[in-house]
Amino acid sequence: MIRQVRLSAIWVLVAGILISSCSATREQSVEDELTDFRAWVNEQTSDLTNRTKEDWQQAKQDFRTRTAELDQQQDNFSDELKEEYKQLKQVFTDADDAYERSLRDKRMNEWERNLLERWADMTTINENSVGEAYATFLENVRLKKDGWNENDWEMANMVFEELNERKEEIAGNIQTETEVRIKALQMEFQTLQNAAAR
């Protein structure tokens, strides 16, 4: 009987050690996976400016796959690991936002160059040249509008709004004749835009 109690005690002790060992191994495995994820996030977000659109799309797909796997294991995370995981996901999300913003900025710069030509740097537009900037803009809209889709019109409208903002910045010194001509060009753009929306 004493021997059975000792054997039972030994088995309980061995089982406890094995369970403890498995738990420690599971924690280490989770920590290792999070370490790999941290390294991957750092690598993916370190040099956004040199990423191609296709490359970044692949990184976003990999992110979804990796986070789906890690999300299923969150019950095994300590509070500290949960917080770190949350922060790493936010780092990638912030990088994605920055990447998308840079694409929009590049696209906007391209549209400004195409529609405003030498006036693309709007800081060069002053009260004496603002009328010419509007004329250049509308001349290019007239030439290019036939091949435009809804997104193209949105981009043209964004350039138009920026041009309007620049005009407001310098508005105090614009001659009346130039103001009247600009107003006519603004109305023409809006008419063309409305006609395209139908």
Z-matrix of the N, CA and C atoms (Angstrom, degrees):
N
C 1 1.444
C 2 1.526 1 110.27
N 3 1.342 2 115.67 1 -45.80
C 4 1.463 3 119.49 2 178.91
C 5 1.525 4 108.86 3 -63.33
N 6 1.333 5 114.13 4 -38.79
C 7 1.454 6 118.67 5 179.25
C 8 1.529 7 110.71 6 -63.09
N 9 1.330 8 118.23 7 -39.22
C 10 1.466 9 122.23 8 178.32
C 11 1.521 10 110.46 9 -65.95
N 12 1.313 11 116.94 10 -39.18
C 13 1.463 12 121.24 11 178.68
C 14 1.521 13 109.20 12 -64.43
N 15 1.349 14 115.98 13 -43.69
C 16 1.463 15 119.54 14 178.99
C 17 1.533 16 110.63 15 -63.60
N 18 1.327 17 116.68 16 -43.64
C 19 1.460 18 120.41 17 178.35
C 20 1.524 19 110.75 18 -62.31
N 21 1.321 20 115.90 19 -42.52
C 22 1.470 21 120.07 20 178.10
C 23 1.519 22 110.17 21 -62.41
N 24 1.330 23 116.04 22 -42.94
C 25 1.462 24 120.36 23 179.75
C 26 1.525 25 110.45 24 -63.73
N 27 1.324 26 116.28 25 -40.44
C 28 1.465 27 120.25 26 179.06
C 29 1.527 28 109.92 27 -64.53
N 30 1.331 29 116.41 28 -43.70
C 31 1.465 30 119.95 29 179.46
C 32 1.528 31 111.01 30 -63.57
N 33 1.324 32 117.07 31 -40.69
C 34 1.474 33 120.48 32 177.55
C 35 1.526 34 109.65 33 -62.60
N 36 1.331 35 115.98 34 -43.02
C 37 1.460 36 120.64 35 179.34
C 38 1.531 37 110.60 36 -63.49
N 39 1.317 38 117.35 37 -45.16
C 40 1.466 39 121.54 38 179.01
C 41 1.527 40 110.18 39 -63.09
N 42 1.332 41 116.41 40 -44.42
C 43 1.470 42 120.46 41 178.89
C 44 1.526 43 110.22 42 -61.39
N 45 1.321 44 116.97 43 -42.51
C 46 1.465 45 120.84 44 178.56
C 47 1.518 46 111.81 45 -61.64
N 48 1.322 47 115.70 46 -41.89
C 49 1.467 48 120.01 47 178.68
C 50 1.527 49 110.28 48 -64.83
N 51 1.337 50 115.97 49 -43.29
C 52 1.463 51 119.61 50 179.35
C 53 1.522 52 111.50 51 -63.40
N 54 1.325 53 116.63 52 -43.61
C 55 1.472 54 120.30 53 179.12
C 56 1.517 55 109.65 54 -63.81
N 57 1.318 56 115.93 55 -45.33
C 58 1.461 57 120.28 56 178.44
C 59 1.521 58 110.43 57 -61.42
N 60 1.317 59 115.75 58 -41.60
C 61 1.462 60 120.88 59 178.87
C 62 1.520 61 110.93 60 -63.66
N 63 1.342 62 117.11 61 -42.68
C 64 1.469 63 121.19 62 178.34
C 65 1.517 64 110.70 63 -63.56
N 66 1.333 65 116.11 64 -41.16
C 67 1.462 66 120.53 65 179.74
C 68 1.525 67 110.19 66 -63.90
N 69 1.333 68 115.96 67 -43.88
C 70 1.465 69 119.88 68 178.82
C 71 1.523 70 110.30 69 -65.34
N 72 1.331 71 116.70 70 -38.72
C 73 1.460 72 120.90 71 178.53
C 74 1.521 73 110.43 72 -65.55
N 75 1.337 74 116.93 73 -40.66
C 76 1.463 75 121.18 74 178.86
C 77 1.532 76 110.12 75 -63.69
N 78 1.341 77 116.62 76 -44.75
C 79 1.468 78 120.21 77 177.75
C 80 1.524 79 110.83 78 -60.17
N 81 1.319 80 116.13 79 -43.27
C 82 1.465 81 120.09 80 -179.81
C 83 1.523 82 110.37 81 -64.79
N 84 1.316 83 116.46 82 -39.19
C 85 1.463 84 120.84 83 178.52
C 86 1.527 85 110.77 84 -62.82
N 87 1.338 86 116.40 85 -43.96
C 88 1.466 87 121.18 86 178.67
C 89 1.521 88 109.94 87 -63.61
N 90 1.325 89 116.66 88 -44.01
C 91 1.465 90 120.22 89 178.69
C 92 1.526 91 111.05 90 -62.01
N 93 1.328 92 116.34 91 -40.11
C 94 1.469 93 120.13 92 178.50
C 95 1.529 94 110.93 93 -63.42
N 96 1.332 95 116.35 94 -43.26
C 97 1.466 96 119.75 95 179.22
C 98 1.522 97 111.24 96 -64.23
N 99 1.331 98 116.58 97 -38.90
C 100 1.462 99 119.71 98 178.27
C 101 1.529 100 110.69 99 -69.40
N 102 1.314 101 117.30 100 -35.42
C 103 1.467 102 120.80 101 175.64
C 104 1.525 103 110.13 102 -62.91
N 105 1.330 104 116.45 103 -43.07
C 106 1.472 105 120.40 104 176.58
C 107 1.526 106 110.75 105 -62.12
N 108 1.326 107 116.62 106 -42.34
C 109 1.464 108 121.35 107 -179.82
C 110 1.530 109 110.12 108 -64.09
N 111 1.334 110 117.16 109 -42.52
C 112 1.466 111 121.47 110 178.47
C 113 1.530 112 110.13 111 -59.40
N 114 1.329 113 116.71 112 -46.53
C 115 1.470 114 120.78 113 179.64
C 116 1.527 115 110.24 114 -62.64
N 117 1.328 116 116.63 115 -41.18
C 118 1.469 117 120.82 116 179.73
C 119 1.529 118 110.55 117 -64.24
N 120 1.343 119 117.54 118 -46.04
C 121 1.471 120 120.94 119 179.34
C 122 1.523 121 110.01 120 -60.62
N 123 1.321 122 116.92 121 -45.42
C 124 1.470 123 120.06 122 179.60
C 125 1.524 124 111.53 123 -60.86
N 126 1.320 125 116.22 124 -41.62
C 127 1.468 126 120.25 125 179.24
C 128 1.530 127 111.03 126 -65.44
N 129 1.325 128 116.70 127 -43.74
C 130 1.464 129 120.74 128 -176.16
C 131 1.529 130 112.73 129 -69.50
N 132 1.320 131 116.72 130 -32.08
C 133 1.469 132 120.02 131 -174.15
C 134 1.523 133 113.43 132 -99.38
N 135 1.325 134 117.58 133 1.54
C 136 1.466 135 119.31 134 -173.07
C 137 1.522 136 114.18 135 -74.84
N 138 1.318 137 119.21 136 -30.90
C 139 1.466 138 120.25 137 -174.92
C 140 1.527 139 110.42 138 -140.64
N 141 1.321 140 115.56 139 70.24
C 142 1.467 141 120.72 140 -175.43
C 143 1.519 142 113.01 141 -65.41
N 144 1.313 143 117.37 142 -31.37
C 145 1.465 144 120.07 143 -174.13
C 146 1.522 145 113.01 144 -64.89
N 147 1.315 146 117.29 145 -24.20
C 148 1.466 147 120.32 146 -179.11
C 149 1.523 148 113.39 147 -99.32
N 150 1.321 149 116.74 148 10.36
C 151 1.466 150 120.31 149 -179.22
C 152 1.522 151 109.97 150 -87.27
N 153 1.325 152 116.36 151 136.41
C 154 1.465 153 119.68 152 172.62
C 155 1.522 154 108.08 153 -80.81
N 156 1.317 155 115.10 154 162.58
C 157 1.461 156 119.27 155 179.61
C 158 1.530 157 110.49 156 -61.51
N 159 1.323 158 117.66 157 -42.50
C 160 1.465 159 122.12 158 -179.81
C 161 1.529 160 110.75 159 -64.36
N 162 1.319 161 115.73 160 -42.11
C 163 1.459 162 121.43 161 179.37
C 164 1.528 163 110.26 162 -61.91
N 165 1.336 164 116.16 163 -43.12
C 166 1.464 165 119.39 164 -179.21
C 167 1.531 166 110.68 165 -68.96
N 168 1.320 167 117.34 166 -36.92
C 169 1.470 168 119.91 167 176.67
C 170 1.531 169 110.13 168 -60.98
N 171 1.329 170 116.71 169 -39.75
C 172 1.471 171 120.44 170 177.60
C 173 1.526 172 110.37 171 -65.12
N 174 1.327 173 117.04 172 -40.66
C 175 1.467 174 120.65 173 178.02
C 176 1.527 175 110.27 174 -62.25
N 177 1.332 176 117.06 175 -40.36
C 178 1.470 177 120.18 176 178.60
C 179 1.529 178 111.08 177 -64.83
N 180 1.329 179 116.65 178 -39.13
C 181 1.473 180 120.30 179 177.26
C 182 1.528 181 110.21 180 -65.00
N 183 1.328 182 116.62 181 -43.55
C 184 1.466 183 120.64 182 177.39
C 185 1.527 184 110.65 183 -61.52
N 186 1.325 185 116.54 184 -39.44
C 187 1.464 186 121.08 185 178.40
C 188 1.529 187 110.20 186 -60.45
N 189 1.333 188 116.52 187 -46.26
C 190 1.472 189 119.92 188 179.41
C 191 1.531 190 110.99 189 -60.59
N 192 1.322 191 116.59 190 -42.25
C 193 1.470 192 120.81 191 179.88
C 194 1.523 193 110.74 192 -64.64
N 195 1.323 194 115.80 193 -48.25
C 196 1.468 195 120.17 194 -178.14
C 197 1.527 196 111.66 195 -63.68
N 198 1.331 197 116.60 196 -43.85
C 199 1.467 198 118.37 197 -178.29
C 200 1.528 199 111.27 198 -70.18
N 201 1.322 200 117.82 199 -32.04
C 202 1.474 201 119.77 200 176.94
C 203 1.528 202 109.72 201 -62.02
N 204 1.321 203 116.41 202 -41.82
C 205 1.468 204 120.43 203 178.70
C 206 1.527 205 111.32 204 -67.45
N 207 1.330 206 116.51 205 -44.61
C 208 1.465 207 119.71 206 -178.81
C 209 1.528 208 111.70 207 -70.54
N 210 1.327 209 117.41 208 -33.98
C 211 1.467 210 120.25 209 178.42
C 212 1.531 211 110.93 210 -58.91
N 213 1.315 212 116.79 211 -35.73
C 214 1.467 213 120.69 212 -179.79
C 215 1.528 214 111.92 213 -69.78
N 216 1.312 215 116.84 214 -19.66
C 217 1.465 216 120.73 215 -177.87
C 218 1.523 217 113.08 216 -100.61
N 219 1.315 218 117.80 217 3.10
C 220 1.466 219 120.00 218 -174.00
C 221 1.521 220 113.69 219 -59.54
N 222 1.316 221 117.97 220 -26.15
C 223 1.470 222 119.62 221 177.95
C 224 1.525 223 111.03 222 -62.20
N 225 1.315 224 116.91 223 -24.96
C 226 1.466 225 121.58 224 -179.98
C 227 1.526 226 112.45 225 -88.51
N 228 1.333 227 117.67 226 -3.93
C 229 1.463 228 121.43 227 -178.43
C 230 1.524 229 109.96 228 -80.94
N 231 1.311 230 115.65 229 141.59
C 232 1.465 231 119.40 230 168.52
C 233 1.526 232 107.00 231 -73.39
N 234 1.329 233 116.68 232 166.76
C 235 1.470 234 119.83 233 178.88
C 236 1.526 235 110.65 234 -58.43
N 237 1.318 236 115.89 235 -38.09
C 238 1.467 237 120.68 236 179.86
C 239 1.534 238 110.91 237 -64.34
N 240 1.335 239 116.52 238 -43.21
C 241 1.466 240 120.36 239 179.20
C 242 1.524 241 111.33 240 -68.33
N 243 1.325 242 116.93 241 -36.70
C 244 1.472 243 120.06 242 177.18
C 245 1.522 244 110.37 243 -60.74
N 246 1.330 245 116.29 244 -43.28
C 247 1.466 246 120.65 245 179.98
C 248 1.528 247 110.68 246 -65.71
N 249 1.315 248 116.78 247 -43.39
C 250 1.467 249 119.84 248 178.94
C 251 1.528 250 110.66 249 -63.22
N 252 1.314 251 116.88 250 -42.09
C 253 1.467 252 121.78 251 179.33
C 254 1.526 253 110.04 252 -61.72
N 255 1.306 254 115.97 253 -44.14
C 256 1.472 255 120.88 254 178.17
C 257 1.532 256 110.09 255 -59.98
N 258 1.328 257 117.11 256 -43.45
C 259 1.465 258 121.34 257 179.75
C 260 1.529 259 111.55 258 -65.44
N 261 1.323 260 117.09 259 -40.23
C 262 1.469 261 120.44 260 178.78
C 263 1.525 262 111.12 261 -64.41
N 264 1.322 263 116.63 262 -39.94
C 265 1.463 264 119.73 263 176.99
C 266 1.529 265 110.09 264 -63.33
N 267 1.335 266 116.89 265 -38.56
C 268 1.462 267 120.86 266 179.10
C 269 1.526 268 111.12 267 -67.71
N 270 1.324 269 117.34 268 -37.78
C 271 1.474 270 121.21 269 177.39
C 272 1.524 271 109.57 270 -58.58
N 273 1.332 272 116.53 271 -44.97
C 274 1.466 273 119.66 272 -179.72
C 275 1.525 274 110.64 273 -67.38
N 276 1.327 275 117.23 274 -42.37
C 277 1.468 276 121.12 275 179.33
C 278 1.525 277 110.47 276 -61.43
N 279 1.331 278 116.86 277 -42.97
C 280 1.469 279 120.50 278 177.59
C 281 1.529 280 110.76 279 -63.12
N 282 1.322 281 116.73 280 -39.87
C 283 1.471 282 120.49 281 178.12
C 284 1.522 283 110.33 282 -64.86
N 285 1.322 284 116.87 283 -39.05
C 286 1.467 285 120.55 284 177.99
C 287 1.524 286 110.12 285 -62.89
N 288 1.334 287 116.47 286 -43.88
C 289 1.469 288 120.11 287 177.22
C 290 1.526 289 110.84 288 -60.13
N 291 1.328 290 116.60 289 -44.03
C 292 1.470 291 120.91 290 179.98
C 293 1.526 292 110.63 291 -64.11
N 294 1.321 293 117.13 292 -40.21
C 295 1.464 294 120.80 293 179.56
C 296 1.527 295 110.34 294 -64.47
N 297 1.320 296 116.97 295 -46.59
C 298 1.468 297 120.73 296 179.74
C 299 1.532 298 110.84 297 -62.79
N 300 1.336 299 116.19 298 -38.82
C 301 1.467 300 120.59 299 177.45
C 302 1.526 301 110.71 300 -62.92
N 303 1.329 302 116.21 301 -41.78
C 304 1.471 303 119.14 302 -179.86
C 305 1.527 304 110.86 303 -65.96
N 306 1.339 305 117.17 304 -36.38
C 307 1.473 306 119.84 305 175.82
C 308 1.522 307 111.05 306 -63.27
N 309 1.345 308 115.78 307 -44.05
C 310 1.471 309 119.64 308 178.54
C 311 1.521 310 110.61 309 -62.72
N 312 1.336 311 116.32 310 -41.81
C 313 1.467 312 119.89 311 179.93
C 314 1.526 313 111.12 312 -63.59
N 315 1.337 314 116.58 313 -43.11
C 316 1.472 315 119.88 314 177.87
C 317 1.524 316 110.32 315 -61.71
N 318 1.321 317 114.75 316 -44.07
C 319 1.466 318 119.12 317 -179.23
C 320 1.529 319 109.77 318 -64.67
N 321 1.331 320 116.42 319 -41.26
C 322 1.461 321 120.25 320 179.77
C 323 1.526 322 110.31 321 -63.83
N 324 1.316 323 117.52 322 -43.08
C 325 1.471 324 120.78 323 178.02
C 326 1.521 325 111.11 324 -59.81
N 327 1.329 326 115.89 325 -40.20
C 328 1.462 327 120.52 326 178.34
C 329 1.532 328 110.38 327 -63.49
N 330 1.315 329 116.86 328 -43.80
C 331 1.468 330 120.45 329 179.12
C 332 1.527 331 110.94 330 -65.50
N 333 1.315 332 117.26 331 -39.43
C 334 1.467 333 120.14 332 177.74
C 335 1.528 334 110.12 333 -61.47
N 336 1.339 335 116.94 334 -45.01
C 337 1.469 336 120.06 335 178.93
C 338 1.527 337 111.24 336 -62.79
N 339 1.329 338 116.89 337 -41.12
C 340 1.466 339 120.48 338 -178.01
C 341 1.526 340 113.14 339 -70.60
N 342 1.318 341 117.15 340 -34.87
C 343 1.466 342 119.41 341 -175.87
C 344 1.525 343 113.54 342 -96.33
N 345 1.319 344 117.17 343 -29.67
C 346 1.470 345 119.72 344 -176.64
C 347 1.527 346 113.07 345 -106.34
N 348 1.323 347 115.75 346 -12.21
C 349 1.464 348 121.76 347 -179.06
C 350 1.523 349 111.05 348 51.18
N 351 1.330 350 117.53 349 -117.03
C 352 1.476 351 119.19 350 -174.98
C 353 1.522 352 113.16 351 -69.74
N 354 1.322 353 117.22 352 -9.77
C 355 1.464 354 120.92 353 179.15
C 356 1.530 355 111.70 354 -96.50
N 357 1.326 356 117.38 355 9.87
C 358 1.471 357 121.18 356 -178.45
C 359 1.529 358 111.41 357 -58.58
N 360 1.332 359 117.22 358 -35.02
C 361 1.464 360 120.49 359 171.93
C 362 1.521 361 106.36 360 -83.30
N 363 1.309 362 115.46 361 95.50
C 364 1.464 363 120.22 362 -171.48
C 365 1.519 364 113.78 363 -66.16
N 366 1.313 365 117.18 364 -15.22
C 367 1.464 366 118.18 365 176.99
C 368 1.525 367 111.19 366 -67.59
N 369 1.336 368 117.05 367 -18.07
C 370 1.466 369 120.25 368 178.30
C 371 1.531 370 111.79 369 -82.27
N 372 1.324 371 116.95 370 -10.69
C 373 1.471 372 120.49 371 179.79
C 374 1.522 373 108.46 372 -80.78
N 375 1.324 374 114.75 373 124.97
C 376 1.464 375 119.98 374 177.01
C 377 1.525 376 109.17 375 -126.58
N 378 1.321 377 116.75 376 -173.90
C 379 1.472 378 120.85 377 -176.76
C 380 1.531 379 112.32 378 -61.92
N 381 1.320 380 117.83 379 -25.95
C 382 1.464 381 120.96 380 179.87
C 383 1.531 382 113.09 381 -84.47
N 384 1.322 383 117.35 382 -22.32
C 385 1.468 384 120.01 383 -175.52
C 386 1.526 385 113.82 384 -111.67
N 387 1.312 386 118.31 385 -5.69
C 388 1.465 387 120.60 386 -175.25
C 389 1.526 388 112.20 387 -61.67
N 390 1.324 389 117.37 388 -37.20
C 391 1.465 390 120.54 389 177.84
C 392 1.520 391 111.34 390 -63.39
N 393 1.324 392 116.26 391 -41.52
C 394 1.459 393 120.81 392 178.29
C 395 1.536 394 111.01 393 -66.17
N 396 1.319 395 116.66 394 -36.13
C 397 1.470 396 120.31 395 178.41
C 398 1.530 397 110.38 396 -63.56
N 399 1.348 398 116.82 397 -43.82
C 400 1.472 399 120.26 398 177.01
C 401 1.529 400 110.88 399 -63.83
N 402 1.327 401 117.01 400 -41.05
C 403 1.467 402 120.61 401 -179.75
C 404 1.534 403 110.45 402 -63.32
N 405 1.329 404 116.84 403 -42.46
C 406 1.468 405 121.05 404 177.93
C 407 1.524 406 110.28 405 -62.60
N 408 1.327 407 115.66 406 -44.86
C 409 1.462 408 120.80 407 179.17
C 410 1.528 409 110.68 408 -56.97
N 411 1.327 410 116.34 409 -51.86
C 412 1.464 411 119.45 410 -175.40
C 413 1.523 412 112.27 411 -69.46
N 414 1.307 413 116.92 412 -34.55
C 415 1.469 414 120.11 413 176.62
C 416 1.533 415 109.98 414 -59.84
N 417 1.329 416 116.69 415 -43.50
C 418 1.466 417 120.58 416 179.23
C 419 1.527 418 112.18 417 -70.74
N 420 1.319 419 117.17 418 -35.06
C 421 1.467 420 120.01 419 176.09
C 422 1.521 421 109.46 420 -61.97
N 423 1.326 422 116.49 421 -46.25
C 424 1.473 423 120.32 422 179.88
C 425 1.527 424 111.27 423 -58.77
N 426 1.334 425 116.37 424 -41.59
C 427 1.466 426 121.11 425 -177.80
C 428 1.532 427 113.01 426 -69.52
N 429 1.319 428 117.36 427 -34.59
C 430 1.463 429 120.60 428 -168.80
C 431 1.519 430 114.73 429 -105.77
N 432 1.314 431 118.32 430 -12.69
C 433 1.465 432 122.16 431 -169.83
C 434 1.520 433 115.04 432 -62.23
N 435 1.315 434 118.03 433 -28.65
C 436 1.467 435 120.05 434 -174.71
C 437 1.527 436 113.21 435 -63.67
N 438 1.300 437 117.76 436 -27.58
C 439 1.463 438 120.56 437 179.82
C 440 1.521 439 113.91 438 -95.83
N 441 1.320 440 117.53 439 7.26
C 442 1.460 441 120.86 440 -173.90
C 443 1.519 442 112.71 441 -85.27
N 444 1.334 443 114.27 442 147.32
C 445 1.460 444 121.23 443 170.49
C 446 1.535 445 108.33 444 -107.30
N 447 1.302 446 116.36 445 -173.21
C 448 1.470 447 120.46 446 -176.87
C 449 1.524 448 112.06 447 -60.29
N 450 1.332 449 117.75 448 -40.89
C 451 1.471 450 121.03 449 178.91
C 452 1.525 451 111.66 450 -63.89
N 453 1.328 452 116.49 451 -38.02
C 454 1.463 453 120.40 452 178.47
C 455 1.526 454 110.39 453 -63.91
N 456 1.328 455 116.12 454 -42.30
C 457 1.462 456 119.51 455 178.02
C 458 1.529 457 111.21 456 -64.11
N 459 1.332 458 116.45 457 -36.15
C 460 1.470 459 119.46 458 176.58
C 461 1.522 460 110.57 459 -62.72
N 462 1.324 461 116.66 460 -42.82
C 463 1.464 462 120.20 461 179.06
C 464 1.525 463 110.73 462 -65.06
N 465 1.328 464 116.71 463 -44.25
C 466 1.465 465 120.22 464 178.16
C 467 1.524 466 109.99 465 -60.38
N 468 1.326 467 116.23 466 -39.74
C 469 1.462 468 119.94 467 179.15
C 470 1.530 469 111.26 468 -65.49
N 471 1.325 470 117.37 469 -36.47
C 472 1.461 471 119.88 470 177.35
C 473 1.529 472 110.85 471 -64.41
N 474 1.326 473 117.03 472 -40.63
C 475 1.472 474 120.50 473 176.42
C 476 1.526 475 108.98 474 -63.31
N 477 1.325 476 116.17 475 -43.68
C 478 1.465 477 122.13 476 178.88
C 479 1.535 478 110.52 477 -58.63
N 480 1.323 479 116.97 478 -45.29
C 481 1.468 480 120.68 479 179.60
C 482 1.521 481 111.44 480 -64.48
N 483 1.332 482 117.35 481 -39.33
C 484 1.469 483 119.90 482 176.89
C 485 1.526 484 110.95 483 -64.64
N 486 1.313 485 116.01 484 -39.79
C 487 1.462 486 120.30 485 177.47
C 488 1.526 487 110.01 486 -63.34
N 489 1.322 488 116.71 487 -41.43
C 490 1.467 489 120.72 488 177.00
C 491 1.528 490 111.44 489 -62.44
N 492 1.340 491 116.44 490 -40.12
C 493 1.467 492 120.18 491 177.84
C 494 1.526 493 110.57 492 -63.12
N 495 1.329 494 116.45 493 -42.88
C 496 1.471 495 119.78 494 178.38
C 497 1.522 496 110.47 495 -62.14
N 498 1.328 497 116.54 496 -40.59
C 499 1.466 498 120.71 497 178.55
C 500 1.532 499 109.99 498 -60.50
N 501 1.320 500 116.76 499 -41.64
C 502 1.470 501 120.17 500 179.58
C 503 1.530 502 111.73 501 -64.15
N 504 1.327 503 116.63 502 -34.53
C 505 1.462 504 120.79 503 179.09
C 506 1.525 505 111.97 504 -63.58
N 507 1.328 506 116.84 505 -31.07
C 508 1.470 507 120.66 506 -176.00
C 509 1.527 508 111.69 507 -111.71
N 510 1.312 509 117.80 508 12.74
C 511 1.469 510 123.33 509 -168.89
C 512 1.526 511 115.14 510 -58.05
N 513 1.293 512 119.32 511 -30.85
C 514 1.459 513 120.88 512 -173.32
C 515 1.514 514 115.69 513 -61.93
N 516 1.310 515 118.54 514 -24.20
C 517 1.463 516 121.41 515 -173.37
C 518 1.525 517 114.40 516 -114.18
N 519 1.332 518 118.18 517 10.54
C 520 1.465 519 120.62 518 -178.61
C 521 1.524 520 109.12 519 -80.82
N 522 1.326 521 116.23 520 132.80
C 523 1.466 522 120.55 521 -179.82
C 524 1.525 523 110.30 522 -66.87
N 525 1.331 524 115.96 523 150.92
C 526 1.463 525 122.01 524 -177.44
C 527 1.523 526 111.49 525 -59.01
N 528 1.312 527 116.89 526 -42.99
C 529 1.467 528 121.14 527 179.83
C 530 1.537 529 110.85 528 -59.24
N 531 1.326 530 116.31 529 -41.67
C 532 1.470 531 121.12 530 178.41
C 533 1.521 532 110.47 531 -67.17
N 534 1.336 533 116.80 532 -40.60
C 535 1.474 534 121.49 533 177.92
C 536 1.524 535 110.96 534 -58.28
N 537 1.338 536 116.50 535 -43.75
C 538 1.469 537 121.30 536 -179.17
C 539 1.530 538 109.80 537 -64.48
N 540 1.317 539 116.60 538 -44.04
C 541 1.466 540 120.56 539 179.54
C 542 1.532 541 111.08 540 -63.57
N 543 1.332 542 116.27 541 -41.13
C 544 1.471 543 120.65 542 178.21
C 545 1.523 544 110.61 543 -63.21
N 546 1.325 545 116.39 544 -43.02
C 547 1.470 546 120.61 545 179.64
C 548 1.530 547 110.12 546 -58.98
N 549 1.323 548 117.45 547 -41.91
C 550 1.472 549 121.18 548 178.97
C 551 1.530 550 110.48 549 -64.57
N 552 1.328 551 117.28 550 -41.03
C 553 1.462 552 121.03 551 178.81
C 554 1.535 553 111.25 552 -67.08
N 555 1.329 554 116.51 553 -38.37
C 556 1.468 555 120.34 554 176.89
C 557 1.532 556 110.76 555 -62.40
N 558 1.327 557 115.41 556 -43.89
C 559 1.465 558 119.78 557 179.62
C 560 1.530 559 110.72 558 -64.73
N 561 1.319 560 116.89 559 -39.09
C 562 1.463 561 119.71 560 178.88
C 563 1.530 562 110.62 561 -63.39
N 564 1.327 563 116.78 562 -43.01
C 565 1.466 564 119.18 563 178.96
C 566 1.525 565 110.59 564 -60.62
N 567 1.322 566 116.57 565 -45.41
C 568 1.464 567 119.66 566 -179.16
C 569 1.528 568 111.45 567 -64.28
N 570 1.318 569 116.77 568 -35.69
C 571 1.470 570 120.76 569 176.92
C 572 1.527 571 110.51 570 -64.99
N 573 1.332 572 116.69 571 -45.82
C 574 1.467 573 120.65 572 178.03
C 575 1.534 574 111.24 573 -61.73
N 576 1.308 575 115.64 574 -41.42
C 577 1.463 576 120.51 575 -179.68
C 578 1.532 577 110.82 576 -65.61
N 579 1.325 578 116.61 577 -44.11
C 580 1.470 579 120.35 578 178.94
C 581 1.526 580 111.32 579 -64.39
N 582 1.327 581 117.06 580 -38.92
C 583 1.471 582 120.78 581 179.17
C 584 1.529 583 110.45 582 -64.80
N 585 1.318 584 116.74 583 -36.60
C 586 1.470 585 120.51 584 -179.94
C 587 1.527 586 111.66 585 -70.94
N 588 1.330 587 116.48 586 -26.75
C 589 1.467 588 120.63 587 -177.85
C 590 1.524 589 112.20 588 -74.30
N 591 1.315 590 117.04 589 -16.64
C 592 1.473 591 119.79 590 -177.78
C 593 1.478 592 112.80 591 -79.15
